[in-house]
């Protein structure tokens, strides 16, 4: 992993945490929210950050900081498919 990759990972993790901090405790975000927040451009280039944003969410979930959900229910990474949401974990 290059320094640029690490910087992107950290930027996406900070975006997820920052977005959740600014929302109600019961609210969730989409990985696209973090991708858009972390993207530096004005065009649709944020879409290239979707998979890195999802990976950032899974890393934060593994640390117990967030929960990844589908249909309002917590989901494990190996079971997830389709649209995801990210919310604060218990004890945030």
Protein Blocks (a to p, Z undefined) as FASTA:
>chain_A
ZZklmmmmmmmmmmmmmmmmmpcfkbccdfklmmmmmpmbfblmlmmmmmmmmmmmmmmm
mnopaccdeehiacdfklggcjddddddehZZ
